[in-house]
Amino acid sequence: EVQLQASGGGLVQAGGSLRLSCAASGFTFDNYAIGWFRQAPGKERDAVSCISSGDGSTYYADSVKGRFTISSDNAKNTVYLQMNSLKPEDTAVYYCAADQSVCRVIAAQPSRAGLYEYDYWGQGTEVTVSS
């Protein structure tokens, strides 16, 4: 069974940190890129970051550059999103997606990448940042 499990969300004060995890099972993790997206209430799902499986290249949305770091542990089939200096505007449900093209799509159309249907989606983990 294919599963993509996002976890690590929670409630944190502004300026705090969280680390999200996206654990994959049931498919060949090394062949996929993993993207993180987020959706705030009443808004569209936006791309946050992604990491390519082949060369490890990464992408960050401008709003999170310098604060968020994406990394991959292929031995554990898990991608992490370290989120530091959190702001109230980071409040959202965070989703991870696996697809060979997710990083290319995000790089080419960052404002629309959240609308695409990727091969696999995680169930989402909620992040709330209080001011």
C-alpha angles and dihedrals in degrees: 000000000000114000135174110187120192118194143152102079123135147127117304136164121249110278092030131115140237133179118215122201130205110195118192131200138165097039139064100275095191091064095058139073116223123217131191119215133176136204123198120200111285094006137100123262110268132199114249107173144330141193127208118227095214106054100005092241115162140207130202131189112240090245093063103033112128092016105060127054125192121204139167133220103194092184088062096035087233135130120200132205112201108200118195133173090024119200131201088250089064088069108121145105107279121214133186124211133192123210135133090239103039096105092046091050092048092048093048100041109014094166094053103032092098090063095061125102107237125190096259135014130192120226097251135250122227122236120190121184116192123206 
